[in-house]
Amino acid sequence: MGKQMTEMLKGVLEGIVLAFLRNRSAYGYEITAWLREQGFADIAEGTIYALLIRIEQRGLVDVEKVASEKGPPRKVYSLNAQGQEYLDEFWGTWSFLNQRLDQLHEGGN
């Protein structure tokens, strides 16, 4: 992944993860594996775990510790109402930016 892609992804990765959690609860490795399946192969697990800590601290997700067959309990993340509000705002911002970038790309002002 090029530097430009990495920088752009940093700006939207939180929204991508919250959108994933809107559809199902998951633990960190599941989220990382899904991102890789979606073509984001260069995302480090550490990046996702740091992001999960941030969104947990900001109150955007609920966290449940679930027993694991191997090792310590896993933290399972699910989107809560505050996270849904934030995600709705993210999609509104995304739509605005997308429209303006499309205009620029097509030569408009």
Backbone hydrogen bonds in HBPLUS format (Angstrom, degrees):
<---DONOR---> <-ACCEPTOR-->    atom                        ^
c    i                          cat <-CA-CA->   ^        H-A-AA   ^      H-
h    n   atom  resd res      DA  || num        DHA   H-A  angle D-A-AA Bond
n    s   type  num  typ     dist DA aas  dist angle  dist       angle   num
A0006-THR N   A0002-GLY O   2.95 MM   4  6.22 161.3  1.98 154.4 160.2     1
A0007-GLU N   A0003-LYS O   2.94 MM   4  6.16 162.6  1.97 153.9 157.6     2
A0008-MET N   A0004-GLN O   2.98 MM   4  6.22 162.2  2.02 150.7 155.6     3
A0009-LEU N   A0005-MET O   2.87 MM   4  5.97 160.8  1.91 152.0 157.8     4
A0010-LYS N   A0006-THR O   3.07 MM   4  6.29 149.5  2.17 145.7 152.9     5
A0011-GLY N   A0008-MET O   3.09 MM   3  5.42 130.2  2.35 103.0 115.2     6
A0012-VAL N   A0009-LEU O   3.04 MM   3  5.28 142.9  2.18 105.7 116.1     7
A0013-LEU N   A0009-LEU O   2.81 MM   4  5.59 133.6  2.02 162.4 171.2     8
A0016-ILE N   A0012-VAL O   3.01 MM   4  6.33 155.8  2.07 154.2 162.0     9
A0017-VAL N   A0013-LEU O   2.93 MM   4  6.19 163.4  1.96 156.1 159.2    10
A0018-LEU N   A0014-GLU O   2.95 MM   4  6.19 164.3  1.98 152.5 157.2    11
A0019-ALA N   A0015-GLY O   2.88 MM   4  6.01 153.9  1.95 145.5 152.8    12
A0020-PHE N   A0016-ILE O   3.01 MM   4  6.30 150.6  2.10 144.6 152.4    13
A0021-LEU N   A0017-VAL O   2.96 MM   4  6.26 158.0  2.00 150.3 156.2    14
A0022-ARG N   A0018-LEU O   2.95 MM   4  6.17 122.9  2.29 138.6 153.4    15
A0022-ARG N   A0019-ALA O   3.25 MM   3  5.09 139.7  2.43  91.4 102.7    16
A0023-ASN N   A0020-PHE O   3.16 MM   3  5.75 143.7  2.30 110.9 118.9    17
A0026-ALA N   A0077-TYR O   3.00 MM  51  5.41 152.4  2.07 144.8 152.1    18
A0077-TYR N   A0026-ALA O   2.76 MM  51  5.41 169.2  1.77 147.4 144.7    19
A0030-GLU N   A0027-TYR O   2.99 MM   3  5.51 120.2  2.36 114.1 128.7    20
A0031-ILE N   A0027-TYR O   3.16 MM   4  6.47 155.3  2.22 154.4 162.0    21
A0032-THR N   A0028-GLY O   2.97 MM   4  6.27 162.9  2.00 154.9 159.6    22
A0033-ALA N   A0029-TYR O   2.86 MM   4  6.05 162.5  1.89 151.8 156.4    23
A0034-TRP N   A0030-GLU O   2.95 MM   4  6.13 158.1  2.00 145.4 151.3    24
A0035-LEU N   A0031-ILE O   2.95 MM   4  6.20 161.7  1.98 152.1 157.0    25
A0036-ARG N   A0032-THR O   3.01 MM   4  6.27 155.8  2.07 148.3 154.9    26
A0037-GLU N   A0033-ALA O   2.96 MM   4  6.25 150.4  2.05 145.2 153.6    27
A0038-GLN N   A0034-TRP O   2.99 MM   4  6.28 134.6  2.20 142.6 155.3    28
A0038-GLN N   A0035-LEU O   3.06 MM   3  5.00 128.5  2.34  92.7 106.8    29
A0040-PHE N   A0035-LEU O   2.99 MM   5  5.40 157.6  2.04 150.9 144.0    30
A0039-GLY N   A0036-ARG O   3.05 MM   3  5.18 161.0  2.09 106.5 111.1    31
A0043-ILE N   A0040-PHE O   3.37 MM   3  5.99 170.1  2.38 119.0 120.6    32
A0047-THR N   A0044-ALA O   3.02 MM   3  5.33 131.6  2.26 104.5 116.8    33
A0048-ILE N   A0045-GLU O   3.03 MM   3  5.24 115.8  2.46 100.6 115.6    34
A0049-TYR N   A0045-GLU O   2.92 MM   4  6.27 163.9  1.95 159.4 164.2    35
A0050-ALA N   A0046-GLY O   2.98 MM   4  6.07 158.5  2.03 144.3 149.8    36
A0051-LEU N   A0047-THR O   3.05 MM   4  6.22 155.8  2.11 142.5 149.4    37
A0052-LEU N   A0048-ILE O   2.85 MM   4  6.11 157.7  1.90 153.0 159.1    38
A0053-ILE N   A0049-TYR O   3.04 MM   4  6.27 152.2  2.11 144.8 151.7    39
A0054-ARG N   A0050-ALA O   3.08 MM   4  6.37 157.6  2.14 146.5 152.2    40
A0055-ILE N   A0051-LEU O   2.93 MM   4  6.27 165.4  1.96 158.9 161.8    41
A0056-GLU N   A0052-LEU O   2.97 MM   4  6.01 145.6  2.09 140.6 150.2    42
A0057-GLN N   A0053-ILE O   2.93 MM   4  6.12 161.9  1.96 150.2 154.9    43
A0058-ARG N   A0054-ARG O   2.99 MM   4  6.20 142.3  2.14 144.6 155.0    44
A0060-LEU N   A0055-ILE O   2.96 MM   5  5.39 158.4  2.00 169.8 167.9    45
A0059-GLY N   A0056-GLU O   3.02 MM   3  5.16 157.4  2.08 105.4 112.3    46
A0080-ASN N   A0060-LEU O   3.42 MM  20  6.08 174.0  2.42 133.7 133.0    47
A0062-ASP N   A0078-SER O   2.76 MM  16  5.29 161.1  1.80 157.8 163.3    48
A0078-SER N   A0062-ASP O   2.96 MM  16  5.29 147.7  2.07 149.8 156.1    49
A0064-GLU N   A0076-VAL O   2.93 MM  12  5.17 157.3  1.99 143.5 151.1    50
A0076-VAL N   A0064-GLU O   2.75 MM  12  5.17 170.7  1.75 153.1 156.5    51
A0066-VAL N   A0074-ARG O   2.75 MM   8  5.19 160.9  1.78 152.0 157.7    52
A0074-ARG N   A0066-VAL O   2.72 MM   8  5.19 155.7  1.78 159.9 154.0    53
A0084-GLN N   A0080-ASN O   2.84 MM   4  6.15 147.5  1.95 151.5 161.8    54
A0085-GLU N   A0081-ALA O   3.00 MM   4  6.30 154.4  2.07 148.0 154.1    55
A0086-TYR N   A0082-GLN O   3.05 MM   4  6.31 159.3  2.09 145.3 150.9    56
A0087-LEU N   A0083-GLY O   2.82 MM   4  6.04 153.9  1.89 145.3 153.1    57
A0088-ASP N   A0084-GLN O   2.85 MM   4  6.08 155.7  1.91 148.9 155.0    58
A0089-GLU N   A0085-GLU O   3.05 MM   4  6.33 156.4  2.11 147.6 153.6    59
A0090-PHE N   A0086-TYR O   2.86 MM   4  6.16 152.1  1.94 146.1 154.7    60
A0091-TRP N   A0087-LEU O   2.93 MM   4  6.26 159.3  1.97 154.1 157.8    61
A0092-GLY N   A0088-ASP O   3.05 MM   4  6.32 151.0  2.13 143.6 151.7    62
A0093-THR N   A0089-GLU O   2.94 MM   4  6.20 161.0  1.97 153.5 158.1    63
A0094-TRP N   A0090-PHE O   2.78 MM   4  6.00 158.3  1.83 150.7 158.0    64
A0095-SER N   A0091-TRP O   2.90 MM   4  6.04 159.0  1.95 145.1 150.0    65
A0096-PHE N   A0092-GLY O   3.09 MM   4  6.32 161.7  2.13 146.7 151.3    66
A0097-LEU N   A0093-THR O   2.95 MM   4  6.19 174.2  1.95 159.1 160.0    67
A0098-ASN N   A0094-TRP O   2.81 MM   4  5.89 161.7  1.84 152.3 158.3    68
A0099-GLN N   A0095-SER O   2.98 MM   4  6.12 160.5  2.02 149.4 153.7    69
A0100-ARG N   A0096-PHE O   3.12 MM   4  6.40 165.5  2.15 152.9 156.5    70
A0101-LEU N   A0097-LEU O   2.85 MM   4  6.03 162.1  1.88 155.4 160.7    71
A0102-ASP N   A0098-ASN O   2.90 MM   4  6.03 157.7  1.95 146.7 153.1    72
A0103-GLN N   A0099-GLN O   3.01 MM   4  6.27 155.3  2.07 146.4 153.0    73
A0104-LEU N   A0100-ARG O   3.02 MM   4  6.31 162.5  2.05 148.9 153.1    74
A0105-HIS N   A0101-LEU O   2.82 MM   4  5.98 159.4  1.86 151.3 157.5    75
A0106-GLU N   A0102-ASP O   2.95 MM   4  6.11 148.1  2.05 145.8 153.6    76
A0108-GLY N   A0103-GLN O   2.78 MM   5  5.01 145.4  1.90 161.0 150.4    77
A0107-GLY N   A0104-LEU O   3.04 MM   3  5.10 158.5  2.08 104.4 110.1    78
